[in-house]
């Protein structure tokens, strides 16, 4: 009886997910590059890049941003956030004949701020100094991302065409090493499960999400929520920003990008473990009960269907097999996005077990007093 009830619950959960959960399995939309017409009145864009110890990628990032085919006023502000590897000097060395780059040496972080958001706040303040009018856009990106020449224009065109306050994209992630091929597509897949793109993009839905590597926000919308100061302690800053914008009445867009890609490698499973564990328990609001529910839910959604299909009998086995096939089928569009074989979907239960263990590890780190550690900084208390 227990097996039958478990199998029925698994099948019901997958029926609800597939049919009533914002078509999460489709992933998100992709913007086609727009031709840049010099005659159009393009608004000013200030790009803000927080950078801490990014010597390996900062020149590629800055070079790609200075190479944007954007006809409107464009400023690039990189905030060197206490780097010890020469990040700021390397950024200044990138050829900039139009003199659009400003490298700001970050100041000491005030209490209550996360390191990244303090760097972003300093960059936005410099943007206000250079372009005082509260018009145009701020583009937030990371120092380990490169951008095709049409990227900024494509984002601005989308925002203006649809009257959007914020346009965000999940950039292409590295998927070369064995660890990346096994684990990175699932990261994007689970993100879409938490924040279904269709619901984020629906102004009637309360779901709000964003991907921090590529966020274009209208300066009026940023001012309306109280600026970066409104987020200052957030450790999941991108989704927190999206939540504030949508709650203030703003309209969001979240999609996938073909025009921006991360060049940060994750060669080993431990690298991905640390990326997940950094904010997993933060996502659960530091709640042991939510952690327990997450573990049970992950087991029910991803592990139990496989176990029932392989070791069950009769109706529980059939229902488990149906749920397992549904879970694998839902993962296939994400695998295709990464140009991987659908056969990788067979490993999804093991991948889910890895992410569950990393989430538990995140909670263990917090309760041991280690908290969130990123870029040699520790954040031990909920913000």
C-alpha positions as CSV (number, residue, x, y, z in Angstrom):
1,X,0.0,0.0,0.0
2,X,2.8,2.4,0.8
3,X,4.5,1.8,-2.6
4,X,1.2,2.3,-4.4
5,X,0.5,5.6,-2.6
6,X,4.1,6.7,-3.3
7,X,3.7,5.8,-7.0
8,X,0.3,7.6,-7.2
9,X,1.8,10.7,-5.6
10,X,4.8,10.6,-8.0
11,X,2.5,10.4,-11.0
12,X,0.3,13.1,-9.7
13,X,3.2,15.4,-9.0
14,X,4.5,15.0,-12.6
15,X,1.1,15.5,-14.0
16,X,0.8,18.8,-12.2
17,X,4.4,19.9,-13.2
18,X,4.0,19.1,-16.9
19,X,0.5,20.6,-17.3
20,X,0.3,23.3,-14.7
21,X,3.7,24.7,-13.8
22,X,4.3,27.4,-16.4
23,X,5.7,25.1,-19.1
24,X,9.0,25.1,-17.2
25,X,10.2,22.2,-19.3
26,X,10.2,24.4,-22.4
27,X,12.9,26.6,-20.9
28,X,12.7,30.2,-21.9
29,X,12.5,32.3,-25.1
30,X,15.5,33.4,-27.1
31,X,15.9,36.9,-28.5
32,X,17.0,37.1,-32.1
33,X,19.8,39.7,-32.7
34,X,18.5,43.0,-34.0
35,X,20.2,45.0,-36.7
36,X,21.6,48.2,-35.3
37,X,20.2,51.2,-37.3
38,X,22.2,54.4,-36.7
39,X,19.2,56.6,-37.5
40,X,17.2,55.3,-34.5
41,X,17.2,57.3,-31.3
42,X,18.9,54.8,-29.0
43,X,18.8,55.7,-25.3
44,X,21.9,55.9,-23.1
45,X,23.2,52.7,-21.6
46,X,25.6,52.5,-18.6
47,X,27.2,49.1,-18.2
48,X,28.2,48.2,-14.6
49,X,30.6,45.3,-14.1
50,X,31.6,44.4,-10.5
51,X,35.0,42.6,-10.6
52,X,36.9,40.9,-7.9
53,X,40.0,38.8,-8.8
54,X,38.9,38.2,-12.4
55,X,42.3,38.5,-14.1
56,X,41.6,35.4,-16.2
57,X,38.5,36.8,-17.9
58,X,38.3,40.6,-17.4
59,X,40.0,41.6,-20.6
60,X,37.8,39.4,-22.7
61,X,34.7,40.7,-21.0
62,X,35.7,44.4,-21.2
63,X,36.8,44.0,-24.8
64,X,33.5,42.5,-25.8
65,X,31.5,45.3,-24.1
66,X,33.6,48.1,-25.7
67,X,33.0,46.4,-29.0
68,X,29.2,46.7,-28.8
69,X,27.6,47.8,-32.1
70,X,25.3,50.2,-30.3
71,X,24.5,53.6,-31.8
72,X,23.4,55.3,-28.6
73,X,25.5,56.7,-25.8
74,X,27.3,53.9,-24.1
75,X,29.4,54.0,-20.9
76,X,31.3,51.1,-19.3
77,X,32.0,51.3,-15.6
78,X,34.1,48.5,-14.0
79,X,34.4,48.4,-10.2
80,X,37.6,46.8,-9.0
81,X,36.3,45.3,-5.8
82,X,39.5,44.8,-3.8
83,X,41.2,42.5,-6.3
84,X,44.6,41.2,-5.5
85,X,45.5,39.8,-9.0
86,X,45.7,43.0,-11.0
87,X,42.1,42.9,-12.3
88,X,41.8,46.7,-12.5
89,X,45.1,47.3,-14.3
90,X,44.2,44.6,-16.8
91,X,40.9,46.3,-17.5
92,X,42.5,49.7,-18.0
93,X,44.9,48.1,-20.5
94,X,42.1,47.1,-22.9
95,X,42.1,49.4,-26.0
96,X,39.4,52.1,-25.6
97,X,39.8,54.7,-28.4
98,X,36.3,56.1,-27.7
99,X,37.2,56.6,-24.0
100,X,34.0,54.9,-22.8
101,X,35.6,52.9,-20.0
102,X,35.9,54.0,-16.3
103,X,37.6,51.8,-13.8
104,X,36.5,52.6,-10.3
105,X,38.6,51.4,-7.3
106,X,36.0,50.1,-4.9
107,X,35.8,51.5,-1.4
108,X,35.5,49.6,1.9
109,X,32.3,47.6,2.2
110,X,29.9,49.1,4.8
111,X,28.2,46.8,7.3
112,X,25.1,45.1,6.0
113,X,26.1,45.0,2.3
114,X,27.1,42.0,0.3
115,X,30.4,42.5,-1.6
116,X,29.0,42.3,-5.1
117,X,26.1,44.7,-4.4
118,X,28.4,47.2,-2.8
119,X,30.5,47.1,-5.9
120,X,27.4,47.4,-8.1
121,X,26.1,50.4,-6.0
122,X,29.4,52.2,-6.5
123,X,29.2,51.6,-10.3
124,X,25.6,52.8,-10.4
125,X,26.6,56.0,-8.5
126,X,29.4,56.6,-11.1
127,X,26.8,56.1,-13.8
128,X,24.6,58.8,-12.3
129,X,27.6,61.1,-12.1
130,X,28.4,60.5,-15.8
131,X,24.8,60.5,-17.0
132,X,22.7,62.5,-14.5
133,X,19.4,62.1,-16.3
134,X,17.2,59.3,-14.9
135,X,16.6,58.1,-18.5
136,X,18.0,55.2,-20.4
137,X,19.2,51.9,-18.9
138,X,21.7,50.3,-16.7
139,X,23.1,47.0,-17.8
140,X,24.5,44.7,-15.1
141,X,26.8,41.9,-16.0
142,X,29.7,39.9,-14.6
143,X,33.4,40.0,-15.4
144,X,33.5,36.4,-16.6
145,X,31.0,36.9,-19.4
146,X,31.6,37.9,-23.0
147,X,29.0,39.5,-25.3
148,X,28.4,39.5,-29.0
149,X,28.4,43.0,-30.6
150,X,24.6,43.1,-31.0
151,X,23.8,42.1,-27.4
152,X,23.1,45.5,-25.9
153,X,21.1,46.7,-28.8
154,X,19.0,43.5,-28.8
155,X,18.2,43.9,-25.1
156,X,17.3,47.6,-25.5
157,X,15.1,46.8,-28.6
158,X,13.2,44.2,-26.6
159,X,12.7,46.5,-23.6
160,X,11.4,49.3,-25.8
161,X,9.2,47.2,-28.1
162,X,7.4,45.5,-25.2
163,X,7.5,48.3,-22.6
164,X,9.6,46.3,-20.2
165,X,11.3,47.6,-17.1
166,X,13.8,44.8,-16.9
167,X,15.2,42.4,-19.4
168,X,17.3,39.5,-18.2
169,X,18.9,36.5,-19.9
170,X,20.4,33.3,-18.8
171,X,23.8,33.4,-20.6
172,X,25.3,30.4,-22.2
173,X,27.3,28.4,-19.6
174,X,30.4,26.4,-20.1
175,X,29.6,22.7,-20.9
176,X,32.9,21.1,-22.0
177,X,34.3,19.0,-19.1
178,X,32.6,15.8,-18.0
179,X,31.4,17.5,-14.8
180,X,29.9,20.4,-16.7
181,X,28.1,18.1,-19.2
182,X,26.7,16.1,-16.4
183,X,25.7,18.9,-14.0
184,X,25.5,22.3,-15.7
185,X,22.4,21.6,-17.8
186,X,20.5,20.5,-14.7
187,X,21.4,23.7,-13.0
188,X,19.6,25.6,-15.8
189,X,16.8,23.1,-15.7
190,X,16.2,23.3,-11.9
191,X,16.4,27.1,-12.2
192,X,13.5,27.0,-14.7
193,X,11.6,24.7,-12.4
194,X,12.0,27.2,-9.5
195,X,11.3,30.3,-11.7
196,X,9.2,29.2,-14.7
197,X,10.1,31.7,-17.4
198,X,6.6,32.0,-18.7
199,X,5.4,33.0,-15.2
200,X,8.2,35.5,-14.7
201,X,7.2,37.1,-18.0
202,X,3.5,37.2,-17.1
203,X,2.6,40.5,-15.4
204,X,-0.4,38.7,-13.8
205,X,1.9,36.2,-12.0
206,X,3.7,37.0,-8.8
207,X,6.7,34.9,-9.8
208,X,9.8,37.0,-10.3
209,X,13.2,35.9,-11.4
210,X,16.3,37.0,-13.2
211,X,19.8,35.8,-14.2
212,X,22.5,38.0,-12.8
213,X,24.9,37.7,-15.7
214,X,22.7,39.8,-18.0
215,X,20.3,42.3,-16.6
216,X,19.1,45.4,-18.4
217,X,17.0,47.6,-16.2
218,X,15.5,51.0,-16.9
219,X,16.9,53.7,-14.6
220,X,13.4,54.9,-13.6
221,X,12.5,51.4,-12.5
222,X,15.7,51.1,-10.5
223,X,15.0,54.5,-8.8
224,X,11.4,53.5,-8.1
225,X,12.5,50.5,-6.0
226,X,15.0,52.6,-4.0
227,X,18.1,51.8,-6.1
228,X,20.7,49.1,-5.3
229,X,20.4,50.1,-1.7
230,X,17.1,48.3,-1.5
231,X,18.9,45.0,-2.1
232,X,22.1,45.7,-0.2
233,X,22.2,42.5,2.0
234,X,20.8,40.1,-0.6
235,X,22.9,37.1,-1.4
236,X,20.6,36.0,-4.3
237,X,20.7,39.5,-5.7
238,X,19.4,38.9,-9.2
239,X,16.1,37.4,-8.2
240,X,15.7,39.8,-5.3
241,X,16.1,42.7,-7.8
242,X,13.4,41.1,-10.0
243,X,11.1,40.7,-7.1
244,X,11.4,44.3,-6.1
245,X,10.8,45.5,-9.7
246,X,7.8,43.3,-10.2
247,X,6.3,44.2,-6.8
248,X,6.6,47.8,-7.8
249,X,4.5,47.3,-10.8
250,X,7.3,46.8,-13.3
251,X,7.3,44.3,-16.2
252,X,9.9,41.6,-16.6
253,X,11.4,39.5,-19.3
254,X,13.5,36.4,-18.6
255,X,14.9,34.3,-21.4
256,X,18.0,32.5,-22.7
257,X,20.8,34.2,-24.6
258,X,22.7,33.3,-27.8
259,X,24.7,36.5,-27.6
260,X,26.4,36.2,-24.2
261,X,28.3,33.4,-22.7
262,X,30.2,32.6,-19.5
263,X,33.8,31.8,-19.8
264,X,34.2,30.6,-16.3
265,X,35.1,26.9,-16.3
266,X,33.8,24.3,-13.8
267,X,36.2,21.4,-14.6
268,X,35.4,19.4,-11.4
269,X,32.2,18.4,-9.6
270,X,33.6,20.2,-6.5
271,X,33.5,23.5,-8.4
272,X,29.8,23.1,-9.2
273,X,29.2,21.9,-5.6
274,X,30.6,25.1,-4.3
275,X,28.5,27.2,-6.7
276,X,25.3,25.5,-5.6
277,X,26.1,25.4,-1.9
278,X,26.9,29.1,-1.9
279,X,23.3,30.1,-2.0
280,X,21.2,26.9,-1.7
281,X,20.3,27.4,2.0
282,X,19.8,31.1,1.4
283,X,17.2,30.2,-1.2
284,X,15.5,28.1,1.6
285,X,15.5,31.2,3.9
286,X,17.8,29.3,6.3
287,X,14.8,27.2,7.4
288,X,15.5,23.6,8.6
289,X,11.8,22.7,7.9
290,X,12.1,24.0,4.3
291,X,15.3,22.0,3.9
292,X,13.6,18.9,5.1
293,X,10.7,19.5,2.7
294,X,13.2,20.1,-0.1
295,X,15.0,16.8,0.5
296,X,11.7,14.9,0.7
297,X,10.5,16.6,-2.5
298,X,13.6,15.9,-4.4
299,X,13.4,12.3,-3.5
300,X,9.8,12.1,-4.4
301,X,10.2,13.9,-7.8
302,X,13.5,12.5,-9.0
303,X,14.6,9.4,-7.1
304,X,11.4,7.5,-6.3
305,X,10.1,7.2,-9.9
306,X,13.4,5.5,-10.9
307,X,13.4,3.2,-7.9
308,X,9.8,2.2,-8.5
309,X,10.4,1.6,-12.2
310,X,13.4,-0.5,-11.5
311,X,12.4,-2.4,-8.4
312,X,8.7,-2.1,-8.0
313,X,5.9,-4.5,-9.2
314,X,2.6,-4.2,-10.8
315,X,0.8,-0.8,-10.8
316,X,3.4,1.0,-8.6
317,X,6.1,0.0,-11.1
318,X,4.0,1.2,-14.1
319,X,3.2,4.5,-12.4
320,X,6.8,4.9,-11.4
321,X,7.9,4.3,-15.0
322,X,5.5,6.8,-16.3
323,X,6.8,9.4,-13.8
324,X,10.4,8.6,-14.6
325,X,9.8,8.9,-18.4
326,X,8.0,12.2,-17.8
327,X,11.0,13.6,-15.8
328,X,13.5,12.5,-18.4
329,X,11.3,13.9,-21.3
330,X,11.0,17.3,-19.5
331,X,14.8,17.5,-19.4
332,X,15.4,16.8,-23.1
333,X,14.7,20.4,-24.3
334,X,17.4,21.7,-21.9
335,X,19.9,19.0,-23.1
336,X,19.2,20.1,-26.7
337,X,19.9,23.7,-25.8
338,X,23.3,22.5,-24.6
339,X,23.7,20.4,-27.8
340,X,23.9,17.2,-25.7
341,X,22.4,13.8,-26.3
342,X,19.0,13.0,-24.8
343,X,20.8,10.0,-23.2
344,X,22.1,12.2,-20.5
345,X,18.6,12.4,-19.1
346,X,19.1,8.8,-17.7
347,X,21.5,10.3,-15.2
348,X,19.0,12.9,-13.9
349,X,18.1,11.1,-10.7
350,X,21.9,10.9,-9.8
351,X,22.3,14.6,-10.7
352,X,19.3,15.4,-8.5
353,X,21.0,13.5,-5.7
354,X,24.1,15.6,-6.2
355,X,22.2,18.9,-6.0
356,X,20.2,17.6,-2.9
357,X,23.5,16.8,-1.2
358,X,25.0,20.2,-2.1
359,X,21.9,21.8,-0.6
360,X,22.3,19.8,2.6
361,X,26.0,20.8,2.6
362,X,25.0,24.4,2.3
363,X,22.8,24.1,5.4
364,X,25.6,22.3,7.3
365,X,28.0,25.1,6.4
366,X,25.6,27.6,7.7
367,X,24.9,25.9,11.0
368,X,28.6,25.3,11.6
369,X,29.1,29.1,11.4
370,X,30.8,29.0,8.0
371,X,27.9,30.5,6.1
372,X,28.1,31.7,2.6
373,X,31.7,32.1,1.3
374,X,32.4,33.7,-2.0
375,X,35.4,35.5,-3.4
376,X,37.2,35.1,0.0
377,X,34.3,36.8,1.9
378,X,32.0,35.1,4.4
379,X,28.4,36.0,5.1
380,X,27.2,34.2,8.1
381,X,23.9,35.8,9.0
382,X,20.6,35.9,7.1
383,X,20.1,39.3,5.5
